[in-house]
Amino acid sequence: MKNVIPNLTFNEAELFDEFTIIKTNLQKNEKIKSFNTLDEKWTYVFQIADIDEDLPNLKIVVEFLMCFLGSNANVEGIFSDMNKLWTDDKSRFDGKT
């Protein structure tokens, strides 16, 4: 991530420790299994922890990663709709018209 955003600063050793603690605690937590989406799970994690105090590096990484779209389904839908509209007759450039 530091290559992508050079101004992004976090401590990689502390990030590893934070992730290990969260992973260990969540493996024992039954409530986390009830959430369906990734954002619900991270919201729960950040609600039960003092993010700025306990997980400052993990917060930076998760906020960065949650900015990305989970899929390209919206874009694919637009291409599909455009393909339906642009039939062979409409997309041909014929000088006789």
Distance bins in CASP14 RR format, pairs under 12 A and 6 or more apart:
PFRMAT RR
TARGET T0000
AUTHOR 0000-0000-0000
RMODE 2
METHOD distances of the structure
MODEL  1
1 7 0 0 0 0 0 1 0 0 0 0 0
1 8 1 0 1 0 0 0 0 0 0 0 0
1 9 0 0 0 0 0 1 0 0 0 0 0
1 10 0 0 0 0 1 0 0 0 0 0 0
1 12 0 0 0 0 1 0 0 0 0 0 0
1 15 0 0 0 0 1 0 0 0 0 0 0
1 57 0 0 0 0 0 1 0 0 0 0 0
1 60 0 0 0 0 1 0 0 0 0 0 0
1 61 1 0 0 1 0 0 0 0 0 0 0
1 62 0 0 0 0 0 1 0 0 0 0 0
1 63 0 0 0 0 0 1 0 0 0 0 0
1 64 1 0 0 1 0 0 0 0 0 0 0
1 65 0 0 0 0 1 0 0 0 0 0 0
1 67 0 0 0 0 0 1 0 0 0 0 0
1 68 0 0 0 0 0 1 0 0 0 0 0
2 8 1 0 0 1 0 0 0 0 0 0 0
2 9 0 0 0 0 1 0 0 0 0 0 0
2 10 0 0 0 0 1 0 0 0 0 0 0
2 11 0 0 0 0 0 1 0 0 0 0 0
2 12 0 0 0 0 1 0 0 0 0 0 0
2 15 0 0 0 0 0 1 0 0 0 0 0
2 60 0 0 0 0 0 1 0 0 0 0 0
2 61 0 0 0 0 0 1 0 0 0 0 0
2 64 0 0 0 0 0 1 0 0 0 0 0
4 61 0 0 0 0 0 1 0 0 0 0 0
4 64 0 0 0 0 1 0 0 0 0 0 0
4 65 0 0 0 0 0 1 0 0 0 0 0
4 67 0 0 0 0 0 1 0 0 0 0 0
4 68 0 0 0 0 0 1 0 0 0 0 0
5 60 0 0 0 0 1 0 0 0 0 0 0
5 61 0 0 0 0 0 1 0 0 0 0 0
5 63 0 0 0 0 0 1 0 0 0 0 0
5 64 1 0 0 1 0 0 0 0 0 0 0
5 65 0 0 0 0 0 1 0 0 0 0 0
5 67 0 0 0 0 0 1 0 0 0 0 0
7 60 0 0 0 0 0 1 0 0 0 0 0
7 64 0 0 0 0 0 1 0 0 0 0 0
8 15 0 0 0 0 0 1 0 0 0 0 0
8 57 0 0 0 0 0 1 0 0 0 0 0
8 60 1 0 0 1 0 0 0 0 0 0 0
8 61 0 0 0 0 1 0 0 0 0 0 0
8 63 0 0 0 0 0 1 0 0 0 0 0
8 64 1 0 0 1 0 0 0 0 0 0 0
8 65 0 0 0 0 0 1 0 0 0 0 0
9 15 0 0 0 0 0 1 0 0 0 0 0
9 56 0 0 0 0 0 1 0 0 0 0 0
9 57 0 0 0 0 1 0 0 0 0 0 0
9 60 0 0 0 0 1 0 0 0 0 0 0
9 61 0 0 0 0 0 1 0 0 0 0 0
9 64 0 0 0 0 0 1 0 0 0 0 0
10 16 0 0 0 0 0 1 0 0 0 0 0
10 18 0 0 0 0 1 0 0 0 0 0 0
10 19 0 0 0 0 0 1 0 0 0 0 0
10 55 0 0 0 0 0 1 0 0 0 0 0
10 56 1 0 0 1 0 0 0 0 0 0 0
10 57 1 0 1 0 0 0 0 0 0 0 0
10 58 0 0 0 0 1 0 0 0 0 0 0
10 59 0 0 0 0 1 0 0 0 0 0 0
10 60 1 0 1 0 0 0 0 0 0 0 0
10 61 1 0 0 1 0 0 0 0 0 0 0
10 62 0 0 0 0 0 1 0 0 0 0 0
10 63 0 0 0 0 0 1 0 0 0 0 0
10 64 0 0 0 0 1 0 0 0 0 0 0
11 17 0 0 0 0 1 0 0 0 0 0 0
11 18 0 0 0 0 1 0 0 0 0 0 0
11 55 0 0 0 0 0 1 0 0 0 0 0
11 56 0 0 0 0 1 0 0 0 0 0 0
11 57 1 0 1 0 0 0 0 0 0 0 0
11 58 0 0 0 0 0 1 0 0 0 0 0
11 60 0 0 0 0 1 0 0 0 0 0 0
11 61 0 0 0 0 0 1 0 0 0 0 0
12 18 0 0 0 0 0 1 0 0 0 0 0
12 19 0 0 0 0 0 1 0 0 0 0 0
12 57 1 0 0 1 0 0 0 0 0 0 0
12 58 0 0 0 0 0 1 0 0 0 0 0
12 60 0 0 0 0 0 1 0 0 0 0 0
12 61 0 0 0 0 1 0 0 0 0 0 0
13 19 0 0 0 0 0 1 0 0 0 0 0
13 20 0 0 0 0 0 1 0 0 0 0 0
13 57 0 0 0 0 1 0 0 0 0 0 0
14 20 0 0 0 0 0 1 0 0 0 0 0
14 21 0 0 0 0 0 1 0 0 0 0 0
14 54 0 0 0 0 0 1 0 0 0 0 0
14 55 0 0 0 0 1 0 0 0 0 0 0
14 56 1 0 0 1 0 0 0 0 0 0 0
14 57 1 0 1 0 0 0 0 0 0 0 0
14 58 0 0 0 0 1 0 0 0 0 0 0
14 59 0 0 0 0 0 1 0 0 0 0 0
14 60 0 0 0 0 0 1 0 0 0 0 0
14 61 0 0 0 0 0 1 0 0 0 0 0
15 21 0 0 0 0 0 1 0 0 0 0 0
15 22 0 0 0 0 0 1 0 0 0 0 0
15 55 0 0 0 0 1 0 0 0 0 0 0
15 56 0 0 0 0 1 0 0 0 0 0 0
15 57 1 1 0 0 0 0 0 0 0 0 0
15 58 1 0 0 1 0 0 0 0 0 0 0
15 59 0 0 0 0 1 0 0 0 0 0 0
15 60 0 0 0 0 1 0 0 0 0 0 0
15 61 1 0 0 1 0 0 0 0 0 0 0
15 62 0 0 0 0 0 1 0 0 0 0 0
15 64 0 0 0 0 0 1 0 0 0 0 0
16 22 0 0 0 0 0 1 0 0 0 0 0
16 23 0 0 0 0 0 1 0 0 0 0 0
16 57 0 0 0 0 1 0 0 0 0 0 0
16 58 0 0 0 0 1 0 0 0 0 0 0
16 61 0 0 0 0 0 1 0 0 0 0 0
17 23 0 0 0 0 0 1 0 0 0 0 0
17 24 0 0 0 0 0 1 0 0 0 0 0
17 54 0 0 0 0 0 1 0 0 0 0 0
17 55 0 0 0 0 1 0 0 0 0 0 0
17 56 0 0 0 0 0 1 0 0 0 0 0
17 57 0 0 0 0 1 0 0 0 0 0 0
17 58 0 0 0 0 1 0 0 0 0 0 0
18 24 0 0 0 0 0 1 0 0 0 0 0
18 25 0 0 0 0 0 1 0 0 0 0 0
18 45 0 0 0 0 0 1 0 0 0 0 0
18 46 0 0 0 0 0 1 0 0 0 0 0
18 49 0 0 0 0 1 0 0 0 0 0 0
18 50 0 0 0 0 0 1 0 0 0 0 0
18 51 0 0 0 0 0 1 0 0 0 0 0
18 53 0 0 0 0 0 1 0 0 0 0 0
18 54 1 0 0 1 0 0 0 0 0 0 0
18 55 1 0 1 0 0 0 0 0 0 0 0
18 56 1 0 0 1 0 0 0 0 0 0 0
18 57 1 0 1 0 0 0 0 0 0 0 0
18 58 1 0 1 0 0 0 0 0 0 0 0
18 59 0 0 0 0 1 0 0 0 0 0 0
18 60 0 0 0 0 0 1 0 0 0 0 0
18 61 0 0 0 0 1 0 0 0 0 0 0
18 62 0 0 0 0 0 1 0 0 0 0 0
19 25 0 0 0 0 0 1 0 0 0 0 0
19 26 0 0 0 0 0 1 0 0 0 0 0
19 45 0 0 0 0 0 1 0 0 0 0 0
19 54 0 0 0 0 0 1 0 0 0 0 0
19 55 0 0 0 0 1 0 0 0 0 0 0
19 57 0 0 0 0 1 0 0 0 0 0 0
19 58 1 0 0 1 0 0 0 0 0 0 0
19 59 0 0 0 0 0 1 0 0 0 0 0
19 61 0 0 0 0 1 0 0 0 0 0 0
19 62 0 0 0 0 0 1 0 0 0 0 0
20 26 0 0 0 0 0 1 0 0 0 0 0
20 27 0 0 0 0 0 1 0 0 0 0 0
20 55 0 0 0 0 0 1 0 0 0 0 0
20 57 0 0 0 0 0 1 0 0 0 0 0
20 58 0 0 0 0 0 1 0 0 0 0 0
21 27 0 0 0 0 0 1 0 0 0 0 0
21 28 0 0 0 0 0 1 0 0 0 0 0
21 45 0 0 0 0 0 1 0 0 0 0 0
21 49 0 0 0 0 1 0 0 0 0 0 0
21 54 0 0 0 0 1 0 0 0 0 0 0
21 55 0 0 0 0 1 0 0 0 0 0 0
21 57 0 0 0 0 0 1 0 0 0 0 0
21 58 0 0 0 0 1 0 0 0 0 0 0
22 28 0 0 0 0 0 1 0 0 0 0 0
22 29 0 0 0 0 1 0 0 0 0 0 0
22 32 0 0 0 0 0 1 0 0 0 0 0
22 41 0 0 0 0 0 1 0 0 0 0 0
22 42 0 0 0 0 1 0 0 0 0 0 0
22 44 0 0 0 0 0 1 0 0 0 0 0
22 45 1 0 0 1 0 0 0 0 0 0 0
22 46 0 0 0 0 0 1 0 0 0 0 0
22 48 0 0 0 0 1 0 0 0 0 0 0
22 49 1 0 0 1 0 0 0 0 0 0 0
22 51 0 0 0 0 0 1 0 0 0 0 0
22 54 0 0 0 0 1 0 0 0 0 0 0
22 55 1 0 0 1 0 0 0 0 0 0 0
22 57 0 0 0 0 0 1 0 0 0 0 0
22 58 1 0 0 1 0 0 0 0 0 0 0
22 59 0 0 0 0 0 1 0 0 0 0 0
22 61 0 0 0 0 0 1 0 0 0 0 0
22 62 0 0 0 0 0 1 0 0 0 0 0
23 29 0 0 0 0 0 1 0 0 0 0 0
23 32 0 0 0 0 0 1 0 0 0 0 0
23 45 0 0 0 0 0 1 0 0 0 0 0
23 58 0 0 0 0 0 1 0 0 0 0 0
25 31 0 0 0 0 0 1 0 0 0 0 0
25 32 0 0 0 0 1 0 0 0 0 0 0
25 44 0 0 0 0 0 1 0 0 0 0 0
25 45 0 0 0 0 1 0 0 0 0 0 0
25 48 0 0 0 0 1 0 0 0 0 0 0
25 49 0 0 0 0 1 0 0 0 0 0 0
25 54 0 0 0 0 0 1 0 0 0 0 0
25 55 0 0 0 0 0 1 0 0 0 0 0
26 32 1 0 1 0 0 0 0 0 0 0 0
26 33 0 0 0 0 1 0 0 0 0 0 0
26 35 0 0 0 0 0 1 0 0 0 0 0
26 41 0 0 0 0 1 0 0 0 0 0 0
26 42 0 0 0 0 0 1 0 0 0 0 0
26 44 0 0 0 0 1 0 0 0 0 0 0
26 45 1 0 0 1 0 0 0 0 0 0 0
26 48 0 0 0 0 1 0 0 0 0 0 0
26 49 0 0 0 0 0 1 0 0 0 0 0
27 33 0 0 0 0 0 1 0 0 0 0 0
29 35 0 0 0 0 0 1 0 0 0 0 0
29 41 0 0 0 0 0 1 0 0 0 0 0
29 44 0 0 0 0 1 0 0 0 0 0 0
29 45 0 0 0 0 1 0 0 0 0 0 0
29 48 0 0 0 0 1 0 0 0 0 0 0
29 49 0 0 0 0 0 1 0 0 0 0 0
30 44 0 0 0 0 0 1 0 0 0 0 0
31 40 0 0 0 0 0 1 0 0 0 0 0
31 41 0 0 0 0 1 0 0 0 0 0 0
31 44 1 0 0 1 0 0 0 0 0 0 0
31 45 0 0 0 0 0 1 0 0 0 0 0
31 47 0 0 0 0 0 1 0 0 0 0 0
31 48 0 0 0 0 1 0 0 0 0 0 0
32 38 0 0 0 0 0 1 0 0 0 0 0
32 40 0 0 0 0 1 0 0 0 0 0 0
32 41 1 0 1 0 0 0 0 0 0 0 0
32 42 0 0 0 0 0 1 0 0 0 0 0
32 43 0 0 0 0 0 1 0 0 0 0 0
32 44 1 0 0 1 0 0 0 0 0 0 0
32 45 1 0 0 1 0 0 0 0 0 0 0
32 47 0 0 0 0 0 1 0 0 0 0 0
32 48 0 0 0 0 1 0 0 0 0 0 0
33 40 0 0 0 0 0 1 0 0 0 0 0
33 41 0 0 0 0 1 0 0 0 0 0 0
33 44 0 0 0 0 0 1 0 0 0 0 0
34 40 0 0 0 0 1 0 0 0 0 0 0
34 41 0 0 0 0 1 0 0 0 0 0 0
34 44 0 0 0 0 1 0 0 0 0 0 0
35 41 1 0 1 0 0 0 0 0 0 0 0
35 42 0 0 0 0 1 0 0 0 0 0 0
35 43 0 0 0 0 1 0 0 0 0 0 0
35 44 1 0 0 1 0 0 0 0 0 0 0
35 45 0 0 0 0 1 0 0 0 0 0 0
35 47 0 0 0 0 0 1 0 0 0 0 0
36 44 0 0 0 0 0 1 0 0 0 0 0
37 43 0 0 0 0 1 0 0 0 0 0 0
37 44 0 0 0 0 0 1 0 0 0 0 0
37 66 0 0 0 0 0 1 0 0 0 0 0
37 70 0 0 0 0 0 1 0 0 0 0 0
38 44 0 0 0 0 0 1 0 0 0 0 0
38 45 0 0 0 0 0 1 0 0 0 0 0
38 62 0 0 0 0 1 0 0 0 0 0 0
38 65 0 0 0 0 1 0 0 0 0 0 0
38 66 1 0 0 1 0 0 0 0 0 0 0
38 68 0 0 0 0 0 1 0 0 0 0 0
38 70 0 0 0 0 1 0 0 0 0 0 0
39 45 0 0 0 0 0 1 0 0 0 0 0
39 46 0 0 0 0 0 1 0 0 0 0 0
39 62 0 0 0 0 1 0 0 0 0 0 0
39 63 0 0 0 0 0 1 0 0 0 0 0
39 65 0 0 0 0 0 1 0 0 0 0 0
39 66 1 0 0 1 0 0 0 0 0 0 0
39 67 0 0 0 0 0 1 0 0 0 0 0
39 68 0 0 0 0 0 1 0 0 0 0 0
39 70 0 0 0 0 0 1 0 0 0 0 0
40 46 0 0 0 0 0 1 0 0 0 0 0
40 47 0 0 0 0 0 1 0 0 0 0 0
40 66 0 0 0 0 0 1 0 0 0 0 0
41 47 0 0 0 0 0 1 0 0 0 0 0
41 48 0 0 0 0 0 1 0 0 0 0 0
41 62 0 0 0 0 0 1 0 0 0 0 0
41 66 0 0 0 0 0 1 0 0 0 0 0
42 48 0 0 0 0 0 1 0 0 0 0 0
42 49 0 0 0 0 0 1 0 0 0 0 0
42 51 0 0 0 0 0 1 0 0 0 0 0
42 55 0 0 0 0 0 1 0 0 0 0 0
42 58 0 0 0 0 1 0 0 0 0 0 0
42 59 0 0 0 0 1 0 0 0 0 0 0
42 61 0 0 0 0 0 1 0 0 0 0 0
42 62 1 0 1 0 0 0 0 0 0 0 0
42 63 0 0 0 0 1 0 0 0 0 0 0
42 65 0 0 0 0 1 0 0 0 0 0 0
42 66 1 0 0 1 0 0 0 0 0 0 0
43 49 0 0 0 0 0 1 0 0 0 0 0
43 51 0 0 0 0 0 1 0 0 0 0 0
43 62 0 0 0 0 0 1 0 0 0 0 0
43 63 0 0 0 0 0 1 0 0 0 0 0
43 66 0 0 0 0 1 0 0 0 0 0 0
45 51 0 0 0 0 1 0 0 0 0 0 0
45 54 0 0 0 0 0 1 0 0 0 0 0
45 55 1 0 0 1 0 0 0 0 0 0 0
45 58 0 0 0 0 1 0 0 0 0 0 0
45 59 0 0 0 0 1 0 0 0 0 0 0
45 62 0 0 0 0 1 0 0 0 0 0 0
46 52 0 0 0 0 1 0 0 0 0 0 0
46 53 0 0 0 0 0 1 0 0 0 0 0
46 54 0 0 0 0 1 0 0 0 0 0 0
46 55 1 0 0 1 0 0 0 0 0 0 0
46 56 0 0 0 0 0 1 0 0 0 0 0
46 58 0 0 0 0 1 0 0 0 0 0 0
46 59 1 0 0 1 0 0 0 0 0 0 0
46 62 1 0 0 1 0 0 0 0 0 0 0
46 63 0 0 0 0 1 0 0 0 0 0 0
46 66 0 0 0 0 0 1 0 0 0 0 0
47 55 0 0 0 0 0 1 0 0 0 0 0
48 54 0 0 0 0 1 0 0 0 0 0 0
48 55 0 0 0 0 0 1 0 0 0 0 0
49 55 1 0 1 0 0 0 0 0 0 0 0
49 56 0 0 0 0 0 1 0 0 0 0 0
49 58 0 0 0 0 1 0 0 0 0 0 0
49 59 0 0 0 0 1 0 0 0 0 0 0
49 62 0 0 0 0 0 1 0 0 0 0 0
50 56 0 0 0 0 1 0 0 0 0 0 0
50 58 0 0 0 0 0 1 0 0 0 0 0
50 59 0 0 0 0 0 1 0 0 0 0 0
51 57 0 0 0 0 0 1 0 0 0 0 0
51 58 1 0 0 1 0 0 0 0 0 0 0
51 59 1 0 1 0 0 0 0 0 0 0 0
51 60 0 0 0 0 0 1 0 0 0 0 0
51 61 0 0 0 0 0 1 0 0 0 0 0
51 62 0 0 0 0 1 0 0 0 0 0 0
51 63 0 0 0 0 1 0 0 0 0 0 0
52 58 0 0 0 0 0 1 0 0 0 0 0
52 59 1 0 0 1 0 0 0 0 0 0 0
52 60 0 0 0 0 0 1 0 0 0 0 0
53 59 0 0 0 0 0 1 0 0 0 0 0
55 61 0 0 0 0 1 0 0 0 0 0 0
55 62 0 0 0 0 1 0 0 0 0 0 0
55 63 0 0 0 0 0 1 0 0 0 0 0
56 62 0 0 0 0 0 1 0 0 0 0 0
56 63 0 0 0 0 0 1 0 0 0 0 0
57 63 0 0 0 0 0 1 0 0 0 0 0
57 64 0 0 0 0 0 1 0 0 0 0 0
58 64 0 0 0 0 0 1 0 0 0 0 0
58 65 0 0 0 0 0 1 0 0 0 0 0
58 66 0 0 0 0 0 1 0 0 0 0 0
59 65 0 0 0 0 0 1 0 0 0 0 0
59 66 0 0 0 0 0 1 0 0 0 0 0
60 66 0 0 0 0 0 1 0 0 0 0 0
60 67 0 0 0 0 0 1 0 0 0 0 0
61 67 0 0 0 0 0 1 0 0 0 0 0
62 68 0 0 0 0 0 1 0 0 0 0 0
69 75 0 0 0 0 1 0 0 0 0 0 0
69 76 0 0 0 0 0 1 0 0 0 0 0
71 77 0 0 0 0 0 1 0 0 0 0 0
72 78 0 0 0 0 0 1 0 0 0 0 0
72 79 0 0 0 0 1 0 0 0 0 0 0
72 80 0 0 0 0 0 1 0 0 0 0 0
73 79 0 0 0 0 0 1 0 0 0 0 0
73 80 0 0 0 0 0 1 0 0 0 0 0
74 80 0 0 0 0 0 1 0 0 0 0 0
74 81 0 0 0 0 0 1 0 0 0 0 0
75 81 0 0 0 0 0 1 0 0 0 0 0
75 82 0 0 0 0 0 1 0 0 0 0 0
76 82 0 0 0 0 0 1 0 0 0 0 0
76 83 0 0 0 0 0 1 0 0 0 0 0
77 83 0 0 0 0 1 0 0 0 0 0 0
77 84 0 0 0 0 0 1 0 0 0 0 0
78 84 0 0 0 0 0 1 0 0 0 0 0
78 85 0 0 0 0 0 1 0 0 0 0 0
79 85 0 0 0 0 0 1 0 0 0 0 0
79 86 0 0 0 0 0 1 0 0 0 0 0
80 86 0 0 0 0 0 1 0 0 0 0 0
82 90 0 0 0 0 0 1 0 0 0 0 0
82 91 0 0 0 0 0 1 0 0 0 0 0
83 90 0 0 0 0 0 1 0 0 0 0 0
83 91 0 0 0 0 1 0 0 0 0 0 0
84 90 0 0 0 0 0 1 0 0 0 0 0
84 91 0 0 0 0 0 1 0 0 0 0 0
85 91 0 0 0 0 1 0 0 0 0 0 0
86 92 0 0 0 0 0 1 0 0 0 0 0
88 94 0 0 0 0 0 1 0 0 0 0 0
89 97 0 0 0 0 0 1 0 0 0 0 0
90 97 0 0 0 0 0 1 0 0 0 0 0
END
